[in-house]
Amino acid sequence: MTNASIGFTRDDGDFAVLATLNNNDGHLSDELFGQLVRELTQTLALYTEQPMTALNRQDTPDYIQLDTNI
């Protein structure tokens, strides 16, 4: 897994994304990335008191260009 979307299924069946993670460039080992996904999923479940799911999918771009002229 190199991408994860973490969230929960709403009553209407849609998936509410609370966090996305990207490891496409391999900044973390597969083992550490998996651990991060698991721990963040558990932490969000604890804070929100809702069951959380981590999906193996990419819901955000790898890179965004920041406008430094703001």
PyMOL Python script that loads the backbone (N, CA, C, O; Angstrom):
from pymol import cmd

cmd.read_pdbstr("""\
ATOM      1  N   MET A   1       0.840  -1.177   0.000  1.00  0.00           N
ATOM      2  CA  MET A   1       0.000   0.000   0.000  1.00  0.00           C
ATOM      3  C   MET A   1       0.882   1.236   0.000  1.00  0.00           C
ATOM      4  O   MET A   1       1.776   1.367   0.836  1.00  0.00           O
ATOM      5  N   THR A   2       0.629   2.151  -0.944  1.00  0.00           N
ATOM      6  CA  THR A   2       1.379   3.407  -0.973  1.00  0.00           C
ATOM      7  C   THR A   2       0.478   4.613  -0.730  1.00  0.00           C
ATOM      8  O   THR A   2       0.968   5.726  -0.542  1.00  0.00           O
ATOM      9  N   ASN A   3      -0.831   4.399  -0.732  1.00  0.00           N
ATOM     10  CA  ASN A   3      -1.790   5.474  -0.465  1.00  0.00           C
ATOM     11  C   ASN A   3      -2.865   4.939   0.464  1.00  0.00           C
ATOM     12  O   ASN A   3      -3.182   3.750   0.442  1.00  0.00           O
ATOM     13  N   ALA A   4      -3.418   5.816   1.272  1.00  0.00           N
ATOM     14  CA  ALA A   4      -4.515   5.404   2.147  1.00  0.00           C
ATOM     15  C   ALA A   4      -5.458   6.579   2.344  1.00  0.00           C
ATOM     16  O   ALA A   4      -5.030   7.719   2.521  1.00  0.00           O
ATOM     17  N   SER A   5      -6.741   6.277   2.311  1.00  0.00           N
ATOM     18  CA  SER A   5      -7.769   7.226   2.714  1.00  0.00           C
ATOM     19  C   SER A   5      -8.424   6.634   3.947  1.00  0.00           C
ATOM     20  O   SER A   5      -8.876   5.489   3.939  1.00  0.00           O
ATOM     21  N   ILE A   6      -8.468   7.431   5.008  1.00  0.00           N
ATOM     22  CA  ILE A   6      -9.001   6.959   6.284  1.00  0.00           C
ATOM     23  C   ILE A   6     -10.279   7.727   6.587  1.00  0.00           C
ATOM     24  O   ILE A   6     -10.316   8.955   6.510  1.00  0.00           O
ATOM     25  N   GLY A   7     -11.324   6.985   6.933  1.00  0.00           N
ATOM     26  CA  GLY A   7     -12.581   7.628   7.258  1.00  0.00           C
ATOM     27  C   GLY A   7     -13.614   6.620   7.692  1.00  0.00           C
ATOM     28  O   GLY A   7     -13.284   5.541   8.184  1.00  0.00           O
ATOM     29  N   PHE A   8     -14.887   6.986   7.504  1.00  0.00           N
ATOM     30  CA  PHE A   8     -15.978   6.122   7.936  1.00  0.00           C
ATOM     31  C   PHE A   8     -17.111   6.193   6.921  1.00  0.00           C
ATOM     32  O   PHE A   8     -17.216   7.146   6.148  1.00  0.00           O
ATOM     33  N   THR A   9     -17.946   5.178   6.939  1.00  0.00           N
ATOM     34  CA  THR A   9     -19.096   5.133   6.051  1.00  0.00           C
ATOM     35  C   THR A   9     -20.263   5.844   6.724  1.00  0.00           C
ATOM     36  O   THR A   9     -20.667   5.491   7.832  1.00  0.00           O
ATOM     37  N   ARG A  10     -20.789   6.837   6.048  1.00  0.00           N
ATOM     38  CA  ARG A  10     -21.919   7.613   6.578  1.00  0.00           C
ATOM     39  C   ARG A  10     -23.212   6.825   6.442  1.00  0.00           C
ATOM     40  O   ARG A  10     -23.250   5.783   5.788  1.00  0.00           O
ATOM     41  N   ASP A  11     -24.262   7.326   7.061  1.00  0.00           N
ATOM     42  CA  ASP A  11     -25.566   6.669   7.002  1.00  0.00           C
ATOM     43  C   ASP A  11     -26.092   6.548   5.574  1.00  0.00           C
ATOM     44  O   ASP A  11     -26.825   5.611   5.257  1.00  0.00           O
ATOM     45  N   ASP A  12     -25.715   7.506   4.703  1.00  0.00           N
ATOM     46  CA  ASP A  12     -26.193   7.465   3.321  1.00  0.00           C
ATOM     47  C   ASP A  12     -25.342   6.567   2.421  1.00  0.00           C
ATOM     48  O   ASP A  12     -25.600   6.456   1.222  1.00  0.00           O
ATOM     49  N   GLY A  13     -24.314   5.918   3.014  1.00  0.00           N
ATOM     50  CA  GLY A  13     -23.469   5.005   2.252  1.00  0.00           C
ATOM     51  C   GLY A  13     -22.204   5.632   1.694  1.00  0.00           C
ATOM     52  O   GLY A  13     -21.317   4.908   1.242  1.00  0.00           O
ATOM     53  N   ASP A  14     -22.091   6.959   1.712  1.00  0.00           N
ATOM     54  CA  ASP A  14     -20.879   7.624   1.244  1.00  0.00           C
ATOM     55  C   ASP A  14     -19.754   7.437   2.262  1.00  0.00           C
ATOM     56  O   ASP A  14     -19.994   7.234   3.452  1.00  0.00           O
ATOM     57  N   PHE A  15     -18.536   7.511   1.764  1.00  0.00           N
ATOM     58  CA  PHE A  15     -17.362   7.404   2.625  1.00  0.00           C
ATOM     59  C   PHE A  15     -16.880   8.798   2.967  1.00  0.00           C
ATOM     60  O   PHE A  15     -16.550   9.572   2.067  1.00  0.00           O
ATOM     61  N   ALA A  16     -16.830   9.139   4.252  1.00  0.00           N
ATOM     62  CA  ALA A  16     -16.348  10.444   4.715  1.00  0.00           C
ATOM     63  C   ALA A  16     -14.845  10.339   4.970  1.00  0.00           C
ATOM     64  O   ALA A  16     -14.413   9.637   5.885  1.00  0.00           O
ATOM     65  N   VAL A  17     -14.054  11.037   4.158  1.00  0.00           N
ATOM     66  CA  VAL A  17     -12.595  10.994   4.280  1.00  0.00           C
ATOM     67  C   VAL A  17     -12.148  11.985   5.350  1.00  0.00           C
ATOM     68  O   VAL A  17     -12.448  13.175   5.261  1.00  0.00           O
ATOM     69  N   LEU A  18     -11.434  11.497   6.356  1.00  0.00           N
ATOM     70  CA  LEU A  18     -10.879  12.362   7.389  1.00  0.00           C
ATOM     71  C   LEU A  18      -9.385  12.597   7.193  1.00  0.00           C
ATOM     72  O   LEU A  18      -8.847  13.606   7.649  1.00  0.00           O
ATOM     73  N   ALA A  19      -8.715  11.666   6.515  1.00  0.00           N
ATOM     74  CA  ALA A  19      -7.273  11.803   6.293  1.00  0.00           C
ATOM     75  C   ALA A  19      -6.869  11.027   5.051  1.00  0.00           C
ATOM     76  O   ALA A  19      -7.438   9.981   4.740  1.00  0.00           O
ATOM     77  N   THR A  20      -5.885  11.554   4.354  1.00  0.00           N
ATOM     78  CA  THR A  20      -5.271  10.817   3.251  1.00  0.00           C
ATOM     79  C   THR A  20      -3.767  10.805   3.494  1.00  0.00           C
ATOM     80  O   THR A  20      -3.192  11.781   3.973  1.00  0.00           O
ATOM     81  N   LEU A  21      -3.150   9.693   3.158  1.00  0.00           N
ATOM     82  CA  LEU A  21      -1.711   9.539   3.298  1.00  0.00           C
ATOM     83  C   LEU A  21      -1.124   9.068   1.975  1.00  0.00           C
ATOM     84  O   LEU A  21      -1.753   8.306   1.242  1.00  0.00           O
ATOM     85  N   ASN A  22       0.076   9.524   1.680  1.00  0.00           N
ATOM     86  CA  ASN A  22       0.732   9.226   0.418  1.00  0.00           C
ATOM     87  C   ASN A  22       2.175   8.824   0.707  1.00  0.00           C
ATOM     88  O   ASN A  22       2.901   9.543   1.393  1.00  0.00           O
ATOM     89  N   ASN A  23       2.579   7.685   0.185  1.00  0.00           N
ATOM     90  CA  ASN A  23       3.973   7.249   0.304  1.00  0.00           C
ATOM     91  C   ASN A  23       4.505   6.822  -1.057  1.00  0.00           C
ATOM     92  O   ASN A  23       5.332   5.915  -1.152  1.00  0.00           O
ATOM     93  N   ASN A  24       4.024   7.484  -2.114  1.00  0.00           N
ATOM     94  CA  ASN A  24       4.441   7.117  -3.469  1.00  0.00           C
ATOM     95  C   ASN A  24       5.937   7.266  -3.695  1.00  0.00           C
ATOM     96  O   ASN A  24       6.521   6.521  -4.481  1.00  0.00           O
ATOM     97  N   ASP A  25       6.559   8.216  -3.018  1.00  0.00           N
ATOM     98  CA  ASP A  25       8.000   8.416  -3.196  1.00  0.00           C
ATOM     99  C   ASP A  25       8.830   7.576  -2.235  1.00  0.00           C
ATOM    100  O   ASP A  25      10.056   7.678  -2.227  1.00  0.00           O
ATOM    101  N   GLY A  26       8.181   6.756  -1.432  1.00  0.00           N
ATOM    102  CA  GLY A  26       8.899   5.842  -0.550  1.00  0.00           C
ATOM    103  C   GLY A  26       9.656   6.514   0.574  1.00  0.00           C
ATOM    104  O   GLY A  26      10.720   6.040   0.971  1.00  0.00           O
ATOM    105  N   HIS A  27       9.127   7.608   1.093  1.00  0.00           N
ATOM    106  CA  HIS A  27       9.789   8.282   2.217  1.00  0.00           C
ATOM    107  C   HIS A  27       9.837   7.393   3.454  1.00  0.00           C
ATOM    108  O   HIS A  27      10.741   7.518   4.280  1.00  0.00           O
ATOM    109  N   LEU A  28       8.868   6.501   3.581  1.00  0.00           N
ATOM    110  CA  LEU A  28       8.827   5.531   4.677  1.00  0.00           C
ATOM    111  C   LEU A  28       8.903   4.130   4.086  1.00  0.00           C
ATOM    112  O   LEU A  28       8.482   3.901   2.953  1.00  0.00           O
ATOM    113  N   SER A  29       9.437   3.205   4.856  1.00  0.00           N
ATOM    114  CA  SER A  29       9.413   1.811   4.412  1.00  0.00           C
ATOM    115  C   SER A  29       7.959   1.344   4.387  1.00  0.00           C
ATOM    116  O   SER A  29       7.097   1.953   5.020  1.00  0.00           O
ATOM    117  N   ASP A  30       7.689   0.268   3.659  1.00  0.00           N
ATOM    118  CA  ASP A  30       6.327  -0.271   3.612  1.00  0.00           C
ATOM    119  C   ASP A  30       5.830  -0.601   5.011  1.00  0.00           C
ATOM    120  O   ASP A  30       4.670  -0.354   5.339  1.00  0.00           O
ATOM    121  N   GLU A  31       6.705  -1.157   5.829  1.00  0.00           N
ATOM    122  CA  GLU A  31       6.336  -1.524   7.199  1.00  0.00           C
ATOM    123  C   GLU A  31       5.961  -0.293   8.022  1.00  0.00           C
ATOM    124  O   GLU A  31       4.939  -0.297   8.708  1.00  0.00           O
ATOM    125  N   LEU A  32       6.777   0.754   7.960  1.00  0.00           N
ATOM    126  CA  LEU A  32       6.484   1.972   8.727  1.00  0.00           C
ATOM    127  C   LEU A  32       5.241   2.671   8.212  1.00  0.00           C
ATOM    128  O   LEU A  32       4.457   3.195   9.003  1.00  0.00           O
ATOM    129  N   PHE A  33       5.046   2.690   6.901  1.00  0.00           N
ATOM    130  CA  PHE A  33       3.850   3.322   6.346  1.00  0.00           C
ATOM    131  C   PHE A  33       2.604   2.561   6.812  1.00  0.00           C
ATOM    132  O   PHE A  33       1.614   3.180   7.201  1.00  0.00           O
ATOM    133  N   GLY A  34       2.645   1.251   6.776  1.00  0.00           N
ATOM    134  CA  GLY A  34       1.527   0.454   7.252  1.00  0.00           C
ATOM    135  C   GLY A  34       1.232   0.710   8.721  1.00  0.00           C
ATOM    136  O   GLY A  34       0.073   0.786   9.128  1.00  0.00           O
ATOM    137  N   GLN A  35       2.292   0.842   9.514  1.00  0.00           N
ATOM    138  CA  GLN A  35       2.128   1.134  10.934  1.00  0.00           C
ATOM    139  C   GLN A  35       1.485   2.507  11.125  1.00  0.00           C
ATOM    140  O   GLN A  35       0.592   2.660  11.958  1.00  0.00           O
ATOM    141  N   LEU A  36       1.927   3.498  10.365  1.00  0.00           N
ATOM    142  CA  LEU A  36       1.349   4.837  10.440  1.00  0.00           C
ATOM    143  C   LEU A  36      -0.141   4.807  10.101  1.00  0.00           C
ATOM    144  O   LEU A  36      -0.952   5.420  10.795  1.00  0.00           O
ATOM    145  N   VAL A  37      -0.496   4.098   9.038  1.00  0.00           N
ATOM    146  CA  VAL A  37      -1.900   3.995   8.638  1.00  0.00           C
ATOM    147  C   VAL A  37      -2.719   3.352   9.755  1.00  0.00           C
ATOM    148  O   VAL A  37      -3.784   3.858  10.111  1.00  0.00           O
ATOM    149  N   ARG A  38      -2.237   2.258  10.303  1.00  0.00           N
ATOM    150  CA  ARG A  38      -2.965   1.564  11.382  1.00  0.00           C
ATOM    151  C   ARG A  38      -3.126   2.457  12.609  1.00  0.00           C
ATOM    152  O   ARG A  38      -4.215   2.548  13.175  1.00  0.00           O
ATOM    153  N   GLU A  39      -2.048   3.110  13.016  1.00  0.00           N
ATOM    154  CA  GLU A  39      -2.096   3.933  14.219  1.00  0.00           C
ATOM    155  C   GLU A  39      -2.984   5.157  14.041  1.00  0.00           C
ATOM    156  O   GLU A  39      -3.720   5.525  14.957  1.00  0.00           O
ATOM    157  N   LEU A  40      -2.923   5.795  12.870  1.00  0.00           N
ATOM    158  CA  LEU A  40      -3.789   6.950  12.632  1.00  0.00           C
ATOM    159  C   LEU A  40      -5.248   6.520  12.563  1.00  0.00           C
ATOM    160  O   LEU A  40      -6.125   7.226  13.062  1.00  0.00           O
ATOM    161  N   THR A  41      -5.514   5.380  11.957  1.00  0.00           N
ATOM    162  CA  THR A  41      -6.880   4.855  11.889  1.00  0.00           C
ATOM    163  C   THR A  41      -7.414   4.617  13.303  1.00  0.00           C
ATOM    164  O   THR A  41      -8.545   4.993  13.611  1.00  0.00           O
ATOM    165  N   GLN A  42      -6.613   4.002  14.150  1.00  0.00           N
ATOM    166  CA  GLN A  42      -7.025   3.746  15.536  1.00  0.00           C
ATOM    167  C   GLN A  42      -7.214   5.035  16.320  1.00  0.00           C
ATOM    168  O   GLN A  42      -8.157   5.149  17.103  1.00  0.00           O
ATOM    169  N   THR A  43      -6.340   5.998  16.121  1.00  0.00           N
ATOM    170  CA  THR A  43      -6.434   7.272  16.830  1.00  0.00           C
ATOM    171  C   THR A  43      -7.689   8.037  16.425  1.00  0.00           C
ATOM    172  O   THR A  43      -8.392   8.578  17.278  1.00  0.00           O
ATOM    173  N   LEU A  44      -7.973   8.082  15.126  1.00  0.00           N
ATOM    174  CA  LEU A  44      -9.189   8.765  14.670  1.00  0.00           C
ATOM    175  C   LEU A  44     -10.445   8.084  15.208  1.00  0.00           C
ATOM    176  O   LEU A  44     -11.415   8.757  15.555  1.00  0.00           O
ATOM    177  N   ALA A  45     -10.432   6.764  15.280  1.00  0.00           N
ATOM    178  CA  ALA A  45     -11.569   6.032  15.846  1.00  0.00           C
ATOM    179  C   ALA A  45     -11.752   6.385  17.320  1.00  0.00           C
ATOM    180  O   ALA A  45     -12.877   6.551  17.791  1.00  0.00           O
ATOM    181  N   LEU A  46     -10.659   6.498  18.029  1.00  0.00           N
ATOM    182  CA  LEU A  46     -10.718   6.854  19.447  1.00  0.00           C
ATOM    183  C   LEU A  46     -11.269   8.270  19.619  1.00  0.00           C
ATOM    184  O   LEU A  46     -12.145   8.490  20.455  1.00  0.00           O
ATOM    185  N   TYR A  47     -10.774   9.222  18.847  1.00  0.00           N
ATOM    186  CA  TYR A  47     -11.188  10.620  18.983  1.00  0.00           C
ATOM    187  C   TYR A  47     -12.632  10.857  18.545  1.00  0.00           C
ATOM    188  O   TYR A  47     -13.347  11.654  19.153  1.00  0.00           O
ATOM    189  N   THR A  48     -13.055  10.166  17.494  1.00  0.00           N
ATOM    190  CA  THR A  48     -14.402  10.397  16.961  1.00  0.00           C
ATOM    191  C   THR A  48     -15.437   9.445  17.540  1.00  0.00           C
ATOM    192  O   THR A  48     -16.640   9.651  17.373  1.00  0.00           O
ATOM    193  N   GLU A  49     -14.970   8.401  18.221  1.00  0.00           N
ATOM    194  CA  GLU A  49     -15.848   7.362  18.769  1.00  0.00           C
ATOM    195  C   GLU A  49     -16.692   6.707  17.677  1.00  0.00           C
ATOM    196  O   GLU A  49     -17.853   6.356  17.887  1.00  0.00           O
ATOM    197  N   GLN A  50     -16.067   6.553  16.491  1.00  0.00           N
ATOM    198  CA  GLN A  50     -16.702   5.886  15.356  1.00  0.00           C
ATOM    199  C   GLN A  50     -15.724   4.866  14.784  1.00  0.00           C
ATOM    200  O   GLN A  50     -14.512   5.074  14.832  1.00  0.00           O
ATOM    201  N   PRO A  51     -16.236   3.777  14.250  1.00  0.00           N
ATOM    202  CA  PRO A  51     -15.349   2.835  13.571  1.00  0.00           C
ATOM    203  C   PRO A  51     -14.731   3.488  12.332  1.00  0.00           C
ATOM    204  O   PRO A  51     -15.438   4.102  11.533  1.00  0.00           O
ATOM    205  N   MET A  52     -13.436   3.357  12.178  1.00  0.00           N
ATOM    206  CA  MET A  52     -12.724   3.923  11.032  1.00  0.00           C
ATOM    207  C   MET A  52     -12.227   2.807  10.126  1.00  0.00           C
ATOM    208  O   MET A  52     -11.964   1.687  10.565  1.00  0.00           O
ATOM    209  N   THR A  53     -12.109   3.148   8.855  1.00  0.00           N
ATOM    210  CA  THR A  53     -11.599   2.225   7.853  1.00  0.00           C
ATOM    211  C   THR A  53     -10.484   2.911   7.081  1.00  0.00           C
ATOM    212  O   THR A  53     -10.577   4.099   6.773  1.00  0.00           O
ATOM    213  N   ALA A  54      -9.432   2.167   6.768  1.00  0.00           N
ATOM    214  CA  ALA A  54      -8.370   2.656   5.889  1.00  0.00           C
ATOM    215  C   ALA A  54      -8.521   1.940   4.557  1.00  0.00           C
ATOM    216  O   ALA A  54      -8.451   0.713   4.486  1.00  0.00           O
ATOM    217  N   LEU A  55      -8.730   2.719   3.502  1.00  0.00           N
ATOM    218  CA  LEU A  55      -8.878   2.169   2.162  1.00  0.00           C
ATOM    219  C   LEU A  55      -7.594   2.383   1.368  1.00  0.00           C
ATOM    220  O   LEU A  55      -6.959   3.433   1.476  1.00  0.00           O
ATOM    221  N   ASN A  56      -7.219   1.400   0.580  1.00  0.00           N
ATOM    222  CA  ASN A  56      -6.038   1.493  -0.275  1.00  0.00           C
ATOM    223  C   ASN A  56      -6.445   2.209  -1.551  1.00  0.00           C
ATOM    224  O   ASN A  56      -6.758   1.573  -2.558  1.00  0.00           O
ATOM    225  N   ARG A  57      -6.439   3.542  -1.503  1.00  0.00           N
ATOM    226  CA  ARG A  57      -6.825   4.343  -2.665  1.00  0.00           C
ATOM    227  C   ARG A  57      -6.203   5.731  -2.563  1.00  0.00           C
ATOM    228  O   ARG A  57      -5.828   6.181  -1.481  1.00  0.00           O
ATOM    229  N   GLN A  58      -6.103   6.387  -3.686  1.00  0.00           N
ATOM    230  CA  GLN A  58      -5.476   7.710  -3.754  1.00  0.00           C
ATOM    231  C   GLN A  58      -6.557   8.736  -4.062  1.00  0.00           C
ATOM    232  O   GLN A  58      -7.067   8.789  -5.181  1.00  0.00           O
ATOM    233  N   ASP A  59      -6.907   9.552  -3.071  1.00  0.00           N
ATOM    234  CA  ASP A  59      -7.958  10.549  -3.235  1.00  0.00           C
ATOM    235  C   ASP A  59      -7.434  11.975  -3.326  1.00  0.00           C
ATOM    236  O   ASP A  59      -8.220  12.914  -3.455  1.00  0.00           O
ATOM    237  N   THR A  60      -6.137  12.148  -3.262  1.00  0.00           N
ATOM    238  CA  THR A  60      -5.528  13.469  -3.414  1.00  0.00           C
ATOM    239  C   THR A  60      -4.340  13.356  -4.364  1.00  0.00           C
ATOM    240  O   THR A  60      -3.784  12.270  -4.526  1.00  0.00           O
ATOM    241  N   PRO A  61      -3.946  14.453  -4.988  1.00  0.00           N
ATOM    242  CA  PRO A  61      -2.781  14.394  -5.872  1.00  0.00           C
ATOM    243  C   PRO A  61      -1.493  14.186  -5.071  1.00  0.00           C
ATOM    244  O   PRO A  61      -1.436  14.462  -3.873  1.00  0.00           O
ATOM    245  N   ASP A  62      -0.474  13.697  -5.755  1.00  0.00           N
ATOM    246  CA  ASP A  62       0.833  13.506  -5.114  1.00  0.00           C
ATOM    247  C   ASP A  62       1.468  14.837  -4.719  1.00  0.00           C
ATOM    248  O   ASP A  62       2.102  14.943  -3.670  1.00  0.00           O
ATOM    249  N   TYR A  63       1.295  15.832  -5.552  1.00  0.00           N
ATOM    250  CA  TYR A  63       1.940  17.128  -5.356  1.00  0.00           C
ATOM    251  C   TYR A  63       0.957  18.237  -5.676  1.00  0.00           C
ATOM    252  O   TYR A  63       0.093  18.100  -6.542  1.00  0.00           O
ATOM    253  N   ILE A  64       1.109  19.335  -4.962  1.00  0.00           N
ATOM    254  CA  ILE A  64       0.354  20.545  -5.296  1.00  0.00           C
ATOM    255  C   ILE A  64       1.336  21.706  -5.329  1.00  0.00           C
ATOM    256  O   ILE A  64       2.319  21.730  -4.589  1.00  0.00           O
ATOM    257  N   GLN A  65       1.057  22.656  -6.189  1.00  0.00           N
ATOM    258  CA  GLN A  65       1.926  23.826  -6.290  1.00  0.00           C
ATOM    259  C   GLN A  65       1.361  24.906  -5.385  1.00  0.00           C
ATOM    260  O   GLN A  65       0.203  25.301  -5.516  1.00  0.00           O
ATOM    261  N   LEU A  66       2.191  25.379  -4.466  1.00  0.00           N
ATOM    262  CA  LEU A  66       1.770  26.429  -3.552  1.00  0.00           C
ATOM    263  C   LEU A  66       2.062  27.781  -4.169  1.00  0.00           C
ATOM    264  O   LEU A  66       3.151  28.022  -4.690  1.00  0.00           O
ATOM    265  N   ASP A  67       1.085  28.652  -4.104  1.00  0.00           N
ATOM    266  CA  ASP A  67       1.267  30.002  -4.624  1.00  0.00           C
ATOM    267  C   ASP A  67       1.963  30.829  -3.559  1.00  0.00           C
ATOM    268  O   ASP A  67       1.374  31.129  -2.520  1.00  0.00           O
ATOM    269  N   THR A  68       3.198  31.195  -3.804  1.00  0.00           N
ATOM    270  CA  THR A  68       3.973  31.941  -2.802  1.00  0.00           C
ATOM    271  C   THR A  68       3.742  33.450  -2.898  1.00  0.00           C
ATOM    272  O   THR A  68       4.365  34.216  -2.162  1.00  0.00           O
ATOM    273  N   ASN A  69       2.855  33.886  -3.796  1.00  0.00           N
ATOM    274  CA  ASN A  69       2.590  35.313  -3.965  1.00  0.00           C
ATOM    275  C   ASN A  69       1.365  35.790  -3.193  1.00  0.00           C
ATOM    276  O   ASN A  69       0.833  36.864  -3.470  1.00  0.00           O
ATOM    277  N   ILE A  70       0.930  35.013  -2.251  1.00  0.00           N
ATOM    278  CA  ILE A  70      -0.264  35.409  -1.474  1.00  0.00           C
ATOM    279  C   ILE A  70       0.114  36.334  -0.350  1.00  0.00           C
ATOM    280  O   ILE A  70      -0.752  36.770   0.408  1.00  0.00           O
TER     281      ILE A  70
END
""", "prot")
cmd.dss("prot")
cmd.show_as("cartoon", "prot")
cmd.util.cbc("prot")
cmd.orient("prot")
